[in-house]
Amino acid sequence: MVKLAPNAQAVFAEVAIPIPLRQTFTYRVPSELVPDLTVGAAVMVPFGRRKVQGFVVALKPESELKQIKEIESLSGDSLPTSILNLAQWIAGYYLASLGEVLRAALPAGLGKKTREREWTEFPEDPPFVLGDEQAQAVKAIEGALSPAKSQSFLLHGETGSGKTEVYLRAAEATIAAGRKVLVLIPEIALSQQMVHRFQRRFGDRVALWHSALTASMRREVFNRTRSGDLDILVGARSAILAPLPDVGLIVVDEEHETAYKQGESPRYHARDVALVRGRQEKAVVILGSATPALETYKNAQGGKLTLLRMHQRFGQGLAPQVEIVPLPKKEPRKAAPISMIFGDRLRDELAKNLSAGSQTILFLNRRGHSTVVQCEECQTAVPCRHCDIALTFHASDQRLRCHYCGASRRLPLPCPEECGGEVSVMKGVGTQRVESEVTRLFPMARVLRLDTDTARKRGSTKDTIEKFRRREADILLGTQMVAKGLDFPLVTLVGVINADTQLNLPDFRSAERTFQLLAQVAGRSGRGEHLGRVIFQTNHPDHDALVTAARQDYEEFYKREIARRKDGPALYPPHVRLINLLIDGKKEEAVIDLADKVVRHFDRHPTLTHQVAVLGPAPQPLSRLKSQYRWHITLRSESSKALHELAEVALAFAKEETSSVRLAVDVDPVSML
């Protein structure tokens, strides 16, 4: 930490405040704080008419400003220099406010008292013999553990190949060398299972970090992390900013997951930040996935990452058998199918699995009951009043809900177009409707549902997973929460109700997302002694994403998809870089006006526009959310430097132009919706 000399006079501090302004503010340091103030300290300062928390990022002996306010007090917490350096990189690369980045590193609620910690005894992990591929991966990683250098790996392991055991062995070697381990996981719902694996191996020097912890739990984990009392910290995206000292190993499990990208400012990607933190702290970084992001795999092929492959399932288990079958539909002049949700093949296999006493996972990436609710007369769908999206019917409370802003309406409703009809026609399928259909077809089956609706209550996700593990249910039905990271040895059938839900989205990554989801959910089947089966129901049986996912053939999918992004009508990542300029406001005319002005303003910078393709302006695919109209301008270039400079031009112009419309920057966007 940078600290002031006790006799320093007229000292000033540069303070980063968590507001969407990319600048710091100068404050005078009162004499009584001079001995204790350090760079990284959290302080309370006057800001306008408010008192806010800020972070000291620099100290200096003088300032040219005439009127300078004083720091009021220390707020009791500080961040180490390593986290300050990382935060400054994030703010620079993602064109974000340094204060907002630092606030993410010091979560809210840390001012509350710490509850007394309960010590827990954990059973020892059973003996585990490494396979040849695992042993080779562990040897390569252990050979890279050195405080003098950093090295990054892509651990490309098929589902069920034992990636977690490789993480555990690498962690053992890191701790034996006297350094710490940081493990990132994409979903809070999966955190308990991962942290238990580490706790069984390493005991109580493992802790869990994520945004859903209570204030007292956050304080406890923060203090133990900063003091070095922990050996291993397991957490979701924000854990990459945790002040864990002397990090020697960073693991990013399921590195392809979009959950690692922050949706609001600061829009950082925890996977990429992990690679930077690894370089800064001379740590080994492991990016693990059965279905790596195309950018990650290309970096491995280009030598930026060391590629470690594990193709064999642990214990000589076999990959599941996958069938691609048509979605059920009513044929002209034929009797209606027994079920419009379960085709004959999936229904028969589900019946066999229930008779055999085995467990089944059913996957559909749509929650709710009916995804479209229409007027019985004119077929008009019911839109959200605040978003350009149709409402979804939820049978549990008989309400129509918007999955973006949370607005809801109760049925019955008159036609939104006032044609005189009533809203009563239900179309589309969500997890609630699938649950009802399973109960109708198999009334004796015990069904658990796991989606955002069932996971709202604290602890409910853990309870659902543990009930299924204890065989208190025959079928686990859910959205993408059931598609990854879960290991149930008695699951021998996975049924994908509709494999097409992601395919037709207006996003260049839709095929990649489809492949990843299907390959991951297929990997939940046959992880025990018995061969697994998987059934994809689809209207697109010949699509590359489905065919290659059925074969679990990542290399073939990568080859086809990377060629499509290069040879199509436009170049897309990983061949180029993108920055998305997001423009939103309550008045559509003002949003369009600013978007047009920004593009015209780019004409004043021909050196940059010669290197950067400017696409748009255009409405975003979801053109209105939460009563905000949304347009965007996409910048595309092989030059990251030129992209950033042109985005800086846009930010500076928008700041001077208007205050009623917001322009935000999304560097390396993972979704174009």
ZAMARGU-4260 file (C-alpha; in steps of 0.2 Angstrom, whole numbers, plus 5000, padded with zeros to 4 digits):
<rodrens>
0) 5000/5000/5000 | 5005/5018/4996 | 5005/5027/5013 | 5008/5046/5017 | 5023/5051/5028
5) 5017/5057/5045 | 5023/5075/5042 | 5016/5077/5025 | 5008/5094/5022 | 4993/5100/5011
10) 4990/5082/5005 | 4977/5078/4992 | 4969/5062/4986 | 4962/5057/4969 | 4945/5048/4973
15) 4936/5036/4961 | 4917/5037/4964 | 4905/5024/4958 | 4895/5034/4946 | 4895/5032/4927
20) 4909/5046/4924 | 4926/5040/4918 | 4936/5052/4930 | 4942/5054/4947 | 4939/5069/4959
25) 4952/5078/4970 | 4949/5080/4989 | 4959/5087/5003 | 4965/5075/5016 | 4962/5081/5034
30) 4977/5081/5045 | 4969/5068/5057 | 4968/5055/5042 | 4985/5058/5035 | 4994/5044/5046
35) 4981/5031/5041 | 4976/5035/5023 | 4982/5023/5010 | 4980/5021/4991 | 4965/5008/4990
40) 4956/5015/5005 | 4937/5017/5005 | 4932/5034/5011 | 4916/5044/5013 | 4916/5060/5004
45) 4904/5075/5000 | 4898/5074/4982 | 4885/5087/4977 | 4872/5087/4991 | 4876/5069/4995
50) 4889/5059/5005 | 4895/5044/4995 | 4908/5031/4997 | 4924/5032/4985 | 4941/5024/4984
55) 4958/5033/4985 | 4967/5029/4969 | 4982/5041/4971 | 4990/5053/4984 | 4999/5069/4979
60) 5006/5084/4989 | 4998/5098/4979 | 4984/5102/4967 | 4980/5117/4955 | 4962/5117/4960
65) 4956/5132/4971 | 4940/5125/4979 | 4943/5108/4986 | 4932/5098/4998 | 4938/5087/5012
70) 4937/5068/5014 | 4925/5066/5029 | 4931/5049/5035 | 4938/5032/5032 | 4924/5019/5029
75) 4934/5005/5036 | 4939/4994/5021 | 4953/4995/5009 | 4958/4986/4993 | 4976/4979/4989
80) 4987/4987/4976 | 4985/4971/4965 | 4966/4974/4964 | 4968/4992/4961 | 4979/4988/4946
85) 4967/4975/4940 | 4952/4988/4941 | 4962/5001/4932 | 4965/4988/4917 | 4946/4984/4917
90) 4941/5002/4917 | 4953/5006/4903 | 4949/4991/4892 | 4930/4991/4895 | 4929/5010/4894
95) 4920/5010/4911 | 4920/5020/4927 | 4935/5016/4939 | 4923/5019/4953 | 4910/5007/4947
100) 4924/4994/4945 | 4930/4996/4962 | 4913/4996/4970 | 4911/4978/4962 | 4927/4973/4971
105) 4920/4979/4988 | 4902/4973/4988 | 4888/4982/4997 | 4884/4977/5015 | 4902/4975/5021
110) 4899/4988/5035 | 4888/4976/5045 | 4895/4965/5059 | 4902/4948/5056 | 4892/4934/5063
115) 4902/4921/5073 | 4908/4908/5060 | 4902/4890/5061 | 4916/4877/5058 | 4910/4862/5048
120) 4918/4845/5047 | 4919/4838/5030 | 4921/4820/5025 | 4937/4815/5016 | 4936/4813/4997
125) 4937/4795/4992 | 4952/4789/4983 | 4953/4794/4965 | 4965/4787/4952 | 4969/4798/4938
130) 4967/4792/4920 | 4981/4794/4907 | 4974/4810/4900 | 4971/4818/4917 | 4988/4813/4923
135) 4996/4822/4908 | 4985/4837/4911 | 4990/4838/4929 | 5008/4836/4925 | 5008/4850/4913
140) 4999/4862/4925 | 5010/4857/4940 | 5026/4860/4929 | 5020/4878/4925 | 5017/4883/4944
145) 5030/4896/4947 | 5030/4912/4956 | 5041/4919/4942 | 5030/4917/4927 | 5012/4915/4922
150) 5005/4902/4910 | 4987/4900/4904 | 4979/4883/4898 | 4963/4878/4889 | 4958/4862/4897
155) 4946/4855/4884 | 4938/4840/4892 | 4923/4830/4886 | 4908/4830/4898 | 4912/4818/4912
160) 4930/4817/4908 | 4935/4822/4925 | 4940/4841/4923 | 4936/4844/4942 | 4948/4832/4948
165) 4962/4840/4937 | 4957/4857/4946 | 4958/4848/4963 | 4975/4841/4960 | 4982/4858/4953
170) 4975/4866/4968 | 4984/4854/4980 | 5000/4858/4971 | 4997/4877/4972 | 4993/4876/4991
175) 5009/4865/4994 | 5019/4879/4985 | 5012/4892/4998 | 5000/4901/4986 | 4981/4903/4985
180) 4968/4897/4973 | 4953/4906/4965 | 4940/4896/4956 | 4926/4904/4946 | 4910/4896/4941
185) 4896/4903/4930 | 4881/4900/4940 | 4877/4903/4959 | 4865/4888/4957 | 4880/4876/4954
190) 4891/4884/4967 | 4887/4873/4981 | 4891/4857/4972 | 4908/4864/4967 | 4912/4871/4984
195) 4908/4854/4992 | 4920/4845/4981 | 4934/4857/4986 | 4928/4857/5005 | 4929/4838/5005
200) 4947/4839/4999 | 4953/4854/5008 | 4942/4857/5023 | 4937/4873/5030 | 4950/4884/5022
205) 4938/4885/5007 | 4924/4898/5006 | 4911/4903/4994 | 4909/4921/4986 | 4894/4927/4976
210) 4881/4941/4976 | 4867/4931/4984 | 4877/4930/5001 | 4869/4939/5016 | 4878/4955/5022
215) 4886/4946/5037 | 4892/4931/5026 | 4900/4944/5014 | 4909/4952/5028 | 4915/4936/5035
220) 4921/4929/5018 | 4929/4946/5013 | 4939/4947/5029 | 4945/4930/5028 | 4949/4932/5010
225) 4959/4949/5013 | 4968/4942/5028 | 4975/4926/5019 | 4965/4915/5031 | 4958/4906/5015
230) 4967/4894/5004 | 4953/4893/4991 | 4939/4905/4986 | 4925/4898/4975 | 4914/4911/4967
235) 4904/4917/4953 | 4909/4932/4941 | 4912/4945/4954 | 4925/4934/4963 | 4938/4938/4950
240) 4939/4955/4960 | 4941/4947/4977 | 4956/4953/4987 | 4964/4936/4988 | 4983/4938/4991
245) 4997/4929/4982 | 4985/4920/4970 | 4995/4906/4961 | 4981/4897/4952 | 4965/4904/4944
250) 4952/4891/4937 | 4938/4897/4926 | 4926/4882/4925 | 4914/4881/4910 | 4923/4896/4902
255) 4911/4898/4888 | 4897/4903/4898 | 4889/4920/4895 | 4886/4922/4913 | 4904/4928/4915
260) 4900/4944/4906 | 4892/4958/4916 | 4876/4964/4909 | 4877/4982/4916 | 4892/4994/4918
265) 4906/4989/4921 | 4903/4977/4907 | 4918/4966/4910 | 4921/4948/4905 | 4927/4938/4920
270) 4936/4925/4909 | 4946/4938/4901 | 4949/4947/4917 | 4956/4931/4924 | 4969/4930/4911
275) 4975/4947/4914 | 4975/4944/4933 | 4985/4929/4930 | 4998/4939/4920 | 4999/4952/4933
280) 5000/4941/4948 | 5011/4927/4940 | 4998/4914/4942 | 4993/4899/4931 | 4976/4901/4923
285) 4965/4886/4918 | 4950/4889/4907 | 4940/4873/4907 | 4926/4868/4895 | 4919/4853/4885
290) 4913/4867/4873 | 4925/4881/4873 | 4920/4898/4866 | 4926/4900/4848 | 4938/4914/4853
295) 4946/4904/4866 | 4949/4889/4855 | 4956/4900/4842 | 4968/4907/4855 | 4973/4890/4860
300) 4976/4885/4841 | 4986/4901/4839 | 4998/4897/4854 | 4991/4911/4866 | 4984/4896/4877
305) 4992/4879/4880 | 4979/4866/4874 | 4976/4851/4885 | 4964/4838/4878 | 4954/4825/4888
310) 4943/4815/4876 | 4939/4800/4887 | 4925/4799/4900 | 4931/4795/4918 | 4931/4777/4922
315) 4931/4771/4904 | 4913/4777/4903 | 4905/4778/4886 | 4898/4794/4878 | 4879/4793/4877
320) 4869/4788/4862 | 4860/4803/4854 | 4845/4802/4843 | 4838/4817/4833 | 4819/4815/4830
325) 4806/4827/4823 | 4796/4838/4835 | 4778/4832/4836 | 4765/4841/4825 | 4748/4838/4819
330) 4747/4831/4801 | 4733/4835/4789 | 4719/4822/4788 | 4728/4812/4802 | 4723/4810/4820
335) 4731/4822/4832 | 4747/4815/4841 | 4745/4808/4859 | 4755/4823/4864 | 4760/4839/4856
340) 4775/4840/4867 | 4782/4823/4868 | 4785/4814/4852 | 4783/4795/4851 | 4801/4791/4853
345) 4804/4802/4868 | 4788/4797/4876 | 4792/4778/4874 | 4810/4780/4880 | 4804/4790/4895
350) 4791/4776/4899 | 4805/4763/4898 | 4816/4773/4910 | 4803/4775/4923 | 4799/4756/4922
355) 4818/4753/4925 | 4819/4764/4940 | 4832/4775/4932 | 4831/4794/4932 | 4828/4807/4918
360) 4832/4825/4914 | 4821/4835/4903 | 4827/4851/4896 | 4818/4866/4888 | 4826/4883/4888
365) 4809/4892/4891 | 4801/4895/4908 | 4783/4898/4911 | 4768/4889/4904 | 4763/4896/4887
370) 4776/4908/4878 | 4762/4916/4868 | 4745/4921/4873 | 4733/4927/4860 | 4716/4935/4857
375) 4704/4921/4852 | 4696/4932/4838 | 4711/4941/4829 | 4726/4931/4836 | 4735/4946/4842
380) 4747/4942/4856 | 4747/4952/4872 | 4763/4963/4873 | 4771/4970/4888 | 4767/4988/4891
385) 4785/4992/4894 | 4795/4981/4882 | 4793/4975/4864 | 4790/4957/4869 | 4775/4946/4871
390) 4770/4941/4889 | 4772/4923/4895 | 4758/4914/4904 | 4762/4907/4921 | 4750/4894/4927
395) 4756/4894/4945 | 4748/4911/4948 | 4737/4913/4933 | 4746/4928/4927 | 4755/4934/4911
400) 4773/4940/4915 | 4786/4949/4906 | 4803/4940/4908 | 4813/4956/4906 | 4805/4969/4917
405) 4794/4958/4928 | 4778/4967/4924 | 4762/4956/4926 | 4744/4955/4921 | 4730/4944/4927
410) 4718/4934/4916 | 4705/4936/4909 | 4710/4951/4898 | 4701/4959/4883 | 4710/4959/4866
415) 4724/4972/4866 | 4718/4978/4849 | 4700/4980/4856 | 4692/4969/4843 | 4679/4963/4855
420) 4687/4946/4858 | 4695/4939/4874 | 4713/4933/4877 | 4712/4915/4879 | 4722/4906/4866
425) 4738/4898/4873 | 4753/4894/4861 | 4771/4889/4864 | 4778/4878/4877 | 4787/4883/4893
430) 4793/4872/4908 | 4777/4874/4918 | 4767/4867/4903 | 4779/4852/4901 | 4777/4848/4919
435) 4758/4847/4917 | 4760/4836/4902 | 4772/4824/4911 | 4760/4823/4925 | 4746/4819/4912
440) 4755/4806/4903 | 4764/4798/4918 | 4753/4802/4933 | 4764/4791/4945 | 4781/4799/4940
445) 4789/4810/4953 | 4794/4827/4945 | 4805/4841/4951 | 4806/4857/4941 | 4821/4869/4941
450) 4820/4886/4933 | 4821/4904/4938 | 4803/4903/4945 | 4807/4889/4957 | 4824/4896/4962
455) 4818/4912/4969 | 4817/4906/4987 | 4834/4905/4995 | 4840/4888/4996 | 4827/4881/4985
460) 4839/4876/4971 | 4850/4867/4983 | 4835/4858/4990 | 4829/4852/4973 | 4846/4846/4967
465) 4848/4836/4984 | 4831/4828/4982 | 4835/4822/4965 | 4852/4816/4971 | 4843/4806/4985
470) 4831/4798/4972 | 4816/4807/4979 | 4811/4811/4961 | 4811/4802/4944 | 4812/4817/4933
475) 4821/4833/4934 | 4814/4846/4922 | 4822/4863/4919 | 4830/4876/4909 | 4848/4878/4906
480) 4851/4877/4925 | 4850/4858/4922 | 4861/4858/4907 | 4878/4860/4915 | 4889/4856/4930
485) 4877/4843/4938 | 4883/4825/4940 | 4869/4812/4944 | 4875/4794/4941 | 4858/4787/4939
490) 4852/4798/4925 | 4852/4787/4909 | 4840/4798/4899 | 4840/4816/4894 | 4826/4823/4883
495) 4827/4839/4874 | 4809/4845/4872 | 4814/4858/4858 | 4832/4859/4852 | 4828/4874/4841
500) 4824/4888/4854 | 4841/4897/4852 | 4843/4893/4833 | 4833/4907/4826 | 4838/4921/4837
505) 4845/4937/4828 | 4862/4934/4835 | 4878/4928/4826 | 4882/4917/4841 | 4865/4907/4840
510) 4872/4892/4832 | 4887/4892/4845 | 4875/4894/4859 | 4864/4880/4853 | 4879/4868/4851
515) 4885/4872/4868 | 4868/4869/4877 | 4864/4853/4868 | 4882/4846/4870 | 4882/4851/4889
520) 4864/4844/4893 | 4868/4828/4883 | 4883/4826/4894 | 4872/4824/4909 | 4867/4806/4903
525) 4876/4790/4907 | 4888/4797/4920 | 4887/4781/4930 | 4888/4763/4926 | 4874/4762/4913
530) 4875/4768/4895 | 4866/4785/4893 | 4853/4790/4880 | 4849/4807/4873 | 4835/4813/4862
535) 4834/4829/4853 | 4817/4835/4846 | 4819/4847/4832 | 4812/4855/4816 | 4830/4856/4809
540) 4838/4839/4810 | 4852/4843/4798 | 4858/4859/4806 | 4877/4859/4809 | 4874/4863/4828
545) 4863/4848/4831 | 4872/4836/4820 | 4889/4839/4828 | 4881/4841/4846 | 4874/4824/4844
550) 4891/4817/4840 | 4899/4827/4853 | 4911/4833/4840 | 4917/4850/4845 | 4931/4851/4832
555) 4920/4848/4818 | 4908/4861/4824 | 4922/4873/4827 | 4928/4870/4809 | 4911/4873/4801
560) 4906/4888/4812 | 4923/4898/4811 | 4922/4896/4792 | 4904/4902/4791 | 4909/4918/4801
565) 4923/4921/4789 | 4915/4917/4772 | 4898/4924/4776 | 4891/4941/4771 | 4900/4949/4786
570) 4915/4945/4796 | 4912/4940/4814 | 4923/4936/4830 | 4935/4928/4832 | 4941/4935/4815
575) 4937/4953/4820 | 4933/4962/4837 | 4917/4971/4841 | 4911/4985/4851 | 4893/4988/4853
580) 4887/5006/4856 | 4871/5005/4866 | 4859/5020/4865 | 4843/5021/4876 | 4831/5033/4882
585) 4812/5036/4886 | 4809/5046/4870 | 4812/5036/4854 | 4814/5052/4844 | 4828/5058/4855
590) 4837/5040/4854 | 4836/5040/4835 | 4842/5058/4834 | 4858/5054/4845 | 4862/5038/4836
595) 4861/5047/4819 | 4872/5062/4826 | 4885/5050/4832 | 4887/5041/4816 | 4888/5058/4806
600) 4901/5064/4819 | 4912/5049/4815 | 4915/5057/4798 | 4926/5069/4806 | 4938/5055/4810
605) 4942/5047/4793 | 4958/5039/4800 | 4948/5029/4812 | 4933/5025/4801 | 4945/5019/4788
610) 4950/5005/4800 | 4933/5002/4808 | 4917/4997/4800 | 4902/5006/4807 | 4886/4996/4806
615) 4870/5005/4810 | 4862/5014/4818 | 4848/5002/4820 | 4835/4996/4833 | 4841/4983/4844
620) 4832/4966/4842 | 4823/4969/4858 | 4820/4987/4854 | 4811/4993/4870 | 4814/4986/4887
625) 4808/4993/4904 | 4800/5008/4895 | 4817/5012/4887 | 4819/5013/4868 | 4835/5004/4862
630) 4846/5007/4847 | 4864/5002/4844 | 4879/5006/4833 | 4891/4991/4830 | 4909/4994/4827
635) 4919/4981/4819 | 4938/4980/4816 | 4953/4969/4817 | 4961/4983/4827 | 4957/4984/4845
640) 4966/5000/4847 | 4956/5009/4833 | 4939/5002/4840 | 4943/5009/4857 | 4948/5026/4850
645) 4932/5027/4840 | 4921/5022/4855 | 4930/5035/4865 | 4925/5048/4851 | 4907/5042/4853
650) 4907/5044/4872 | 4914/5061/4872 | 4902/5067/4859 | 4887/5060/4868 | 4892/5067/4884
655) 4892/5085/4877 | 4876/5082/4866 | 4862/5077/4878 | 4858/5071/4896 | 4841/5063/4892
660) 4848/5049/4882 | 4862/5037/4888 | 4876/5030/4877 | 4885/5015/4884 | 4899/5004/4878
665) 4899/4985/4877 | 4917/4979/4872 | 4918/4962/4866 | 4899/4959/4867 | 4893/4941/4870
670) 4875/4945/4865 | 4868/4956/4851 | 4850/4956/4858
</rodrens>
